C-alpha cells in the first residue's frame, strides 16, 4: 500500500496527457481510422485509404485486393478469386479487372498462407504474376499482407516501391498495422 493510503489520505489524482496534433505517426493512424469509418461508398473509401496508406508508408503503390463472393452449390456465398478493389500508384482502369486465384502470385500466396509475403524484386520470384498493361517492373519491391477477418482472408493489402530493397521486419509490422482500418471499412460496408 502506498504512503498516502496508509495515512488515510486519497492518493493525488493523476493528470491525463492529451496527445495533441503534430505527432505525425499518431495523426496518420487516427486519420486512417476516421477515413475508414466515413459514410461513403466502399470503393471511394478504399481508394482514399490506398492513397493515405501509401503516403504514411512512403511507398509508390498501395493496392487493396478483395475476395470476390460467388454462389456455390446450395446457393451459399463463398469467397472466390482476389480482385483489385482499389489502388494508388497504378491506373484506376485496373480496378475490377486485375484478378487472381488464392495461391496465385505473391499476393495470392500471402492470402493462402495467412501471413505477410515480401520480396525485394518481385519479377525474379517464381511465384510472381504479372498483369498486362500494369508496368509493374517500375515497382520491384513488394509486400503483401492478408486481410484476415474471423480467421479467414477476405483480401490483401499490397504495397510496392521503386527501390529494389527487401522490406525489413519493422516495415512489415508497420504495413500490417494498416490492415485494421481497411477491415473496418469492409465491415462497415457489409453492415
C-alpha positions in Angstrom: 0.0 0.0 0.0 1.3 3.5 -0.8 2.1 6.1 1.9 -0.9 8.3 1.1 -3.3 5.4 1.7 -1.6 4.3 4.9 -2.0 7.9 6.3 -5.7 7.8 5.4 -5.5 10.2 2.5 -6.5 9.7 -1.0 -3.7 9.5 -3.5 -3.1 12.5 -5.6 -5.0 12.5 -8.9 -3.0 12.0 -12.0 -3.4 14.4 -14.8 -4.2 12.7 -18.1 -2.0 13.6 -21.0 -3.8 14.8 -24.1 -1.8 13.9 -27.2 -2.2 16.9 -29.4 -1.8 17.0 -33.2 1.6 17.2 -34.5 2.9 13.7 -33.9 2.9 12.5 -37.5 2.5 8.8 -37.0 -0.3 9.1 -34.4 -2.1 11.7 -36.6 -1.8 9.4 -39.6 -3.3 6.4 -37.8 -6.1 8.5 -36.4 -6.8 9.9 -39.9 -6.9 6.4 -41.3 -9.4 5.3 -38.7 -11.5 8.3 -39.4 -11.4 7.7 -43.2 -12.3 4.1 -42.8 -15.5 5.0 -40.9 -16.5 7.7 -43.3 -20.1 7.2 -44.6 -19.3 6.8 -48.3 -19.3 4.1 -50.9 -16.8 1.3 -50.2 -14.9 1.9 -53.4 -14.4 5.5 -52.6 -13.2 4.8 -49.0 -10.8 2.1 -50.2 -9.4 4.4 -52.8 -8.8 7.1 -50.3 -7.2 4.6 -47.8 -4.8 3.4 -50.6 -3.6 7.0 -51.1 -3.2 7.7 -47.4 -1.5 4.4 -46.7 1.0 4.9 -49.5 1.7 8.3 -48.1 2.1 7.1 -44.5 4.4 4.3 -45.6 6.3 6.4 -48.1 5.8 3.9 -50.9 4.8 4.5 -54.5 2.0 1.9 -54.7 -0.7 0.7 -52.4 -3.4 -1.7 -53.6 -6.3 -3.5 -51.9 -7.4 -6.8 -53.2 -10.8 -8.3 -52.1 -12.1 -11.8 -52.2 -15.0 -11.9 -54.6 -18.1 -13.6 -53.3 -19.5 -16.3 -55.6 -22.5 -18.6 -55.4 -21.8 -22.2 -54.7 -24.0 -25.3 -54.9 -26.8 -24.9 -52.4 -26.9 -21.1 -53.0 -24.3 -20.4 -50.4 -22.0 -17.4 -50.9 -18.3 -18.4 -50.7 -15.1 -16.5 -51.1 -13.6 -16.8 -54.6 -10.9 -15.0 -56.5 -8.9 -11.9 -55.4 -10.0 -8.8 -57.3 -8.3 -5.5 -57.3 -10.6 -3.2 -55.3 -8.6 0.0 -55.2 -5.1 1.3 -55.9 -2.9 4.3 -55.6 0.1 4.2 -58.0 -1.5 2.1 -60.8 -4.1 3.1 -63.3 -7.7 3.1 -61.9 -8.6 1.2 -65.1 -7.1 -1.9 -63.4 -9.7 -1.8 -60.6 -12.1 -4.7 -61.0 -10.1 -6.0 -64.0 -7.0 -7.4 -62.3 -7.8 -10.7 -60.6 -6.0 -13.9 -59.4 -6.8 -17.1 -57.5 -5.9 -17.6 -53.9 -2.4 -19.1 -54.0 -1.6 -17.5 -57.4 1.1 -14.8 -57.5 2.8 -13.3 -54.4 -0.4 -11.7 -53.2 -2.4 -14.9 -53.6 0.3 -16.8 -51.8 0.1 -14.3 -48.8 -3.7 -14.9 -48.7 -3.2 -18.7 -48.9 -0.6 -18.6 -46.1 -2.4 -16.0 -44.0 1.0 -14.4 -43.5 2.8 -11.4 -44.9 4.9 -12.1 -48.0 7.7 -9.8 -49.2 10.4 -9.7 -51.9 13.0 -7.2 -52.9 12.5 -7.9 -56.6 9.1 -9.5 -57.4 9.9 -10.1 -61.1 12.7 -12.6 -60.1 10.4 -14.7 -57.9 8.9 -17.8 -59.4 5.5 -17.1 -57.7 5.3 -13.6 -59.3 2.3 -13.0 -61.5 2.4 -10.0 -63.9 -0.6 -8.3 -65.5 -0.7 -6.8 -68.9 -0.6 -3.0 -69.0 0.3 -2.6 -65.4 4.1 -1.8 -65.9 4.8 -3.5 -62.5 8.5 -3.7 -63.1 8.7 0.0 -62.1 8.0 -1.0 -58.5 10.0 -4.2 -57.9 9.8 -4.4 -54.1 6.5 -5.9 -52.9 4.9 -6.7 -49.6 1.5 -8.4 -49.4 -0.4 -8.6 -46.1 -3.5 -10.7 -45.9 -6.6 -9.0 -44.6 -7.9 -11.5 -42.1 -11.4 -11.4 -40.5 -12.6 -14.2 -38.3 -9.6 -16.4 -39.2 -10.3 -16.2 -43.0 -8.6 -14.0 -45.5 -11.0 -11.5 -47.1 -8.4 -9.8 -49.2 -4.9 -8.4 -49.2 -3.1 -5.1 -48.7 -0.2 -4.8 -51.1 2.5 -2.1 -51.1 5.3 -1.7 -53.6 8.2 0.7 -54.0 10.7 1.7 -56.7 13.7 1.0 -54.5 14.6 -2.7 -55.0 15.3 -3.4 -51.4 13.8 -6.0 -49.1 11.2 -4.8 -46.5 12.6 -5.1 -43.0 10.8 -6.5 -40.0 9.8 -3.1 -38.7 8.5 -2.1 -42.1 6.4 -5.2 -42.3 4.9 -4.6 -38.9 4.0 -1.0 -40.0 2.4 -2.3 -43.2 0.4 -4.9 -41.2 -0.7 -2.1 -38.8 -2.5 -0.6 -41.8 -4.8 -3.6 -42.2 -7.3 -2.8 -39.3 -8.6 0.5 -40.9 -9.2 -1.4 -44.2 -11.0 -4.2 -42.3 -13.1 -1.6 -40.5 -14.2 -0.1 -43.9 -15.1 -3.6 -45.2 -17.1 -4.3 -42.0 -19.0 -1.0 -42.3 -19.8 -1.7 -45.9 -21.0 -5.2 -45.0 -23.3 -3.9 -42.3 
